[in-house]
Amino acid sequence: MTIAGNETIGTTHTATATCTTGKAISGGGTVAVTSGTGKEMAALSESKPTTTGTNPTGWSATSITVVSNPGGGTVTAYVVCG
């Protein structure tokens, strides 16, 4: 997910990665790239499996803007499917 510049502090952004039908997750994680000169700064607030019914089917990552700047950033969720 792309984070635009000049976001309001407290704005949340969620990225999700999903396994193909019939595959179960075996793990997941996230990468937030929001630092550097003139970039937004975001803190990871949540990284967890997502479910359809009772079965985990993907991974979700949420960040929250803590410093607003003109440059944007990204939040990417990853899932390992088995």
N, C-alpha and C positions, 0 to 999 in steps of 0.2 A: 504494500500500500504506500502510496506517495503522500508525504506530508507537505502541504503548501507552506510558503513562508508567511510570516506575520500572523500566525495562529493565536487565538486567545489563550492565555494561560489557563490550564485546566481542560483544554480540549482533548478528547480521547480519540484514538485511531486503532482499529482492529483489523488484523490480517488473519486469514484462515487458509490452511492447506488441507486438502481432503484426499483420502484414498479412493481408488476406483472401486466400483461395486464388487462385493465379495471379498475384498481385502480388509484385513484388520490392522490396526496400528500396533507398532512395537516400540514407538518412541516419537519424540518430536522436540522442537525447540524454536528459538527465534533469534533474529539479529536486528537490532535497531541501529541505523546509521544516521545520527542526528547531531553530531558534534563537528566542530571545525569553525574556522573564521566565518562569521556572518550566518551560521546555520542555526536552525531551531535546536533546542535541547529538549529531549523527551526522556522520561523515566519509564522503564518497563513496569507495568502495574499488574500484569497477569499473563501467565503462559500455562496453558492447560489443554487436555484432550477435549474434543467436542464429541457429542454423541448423537446418534439417531436411534431413538428408542433407548435400549439399555446397552447398546454396543458402541464403543469408541470408534469413530470413523474419520477423525481428522485432528488437527491441532490448531488452536487459536492463540494469538498473541495480541495483547492490548498495551498501548503506551499512552502516557499523558504528557502534554506539553508543559514544561516547567520554566522555560525561558523562550520568549518570542523574539525572532530575528527575521530578516528578509529571506535568508536562505532556507530551503526546505530540507527534507530528509526522507528516509524510508523505514518502514517496519515490515519485515518479512517473516512469515511463519513457515516452518519446515516440518514434514511428517515422514516417518519411515514406515512403510507398509509391508506386511508380510503375507 
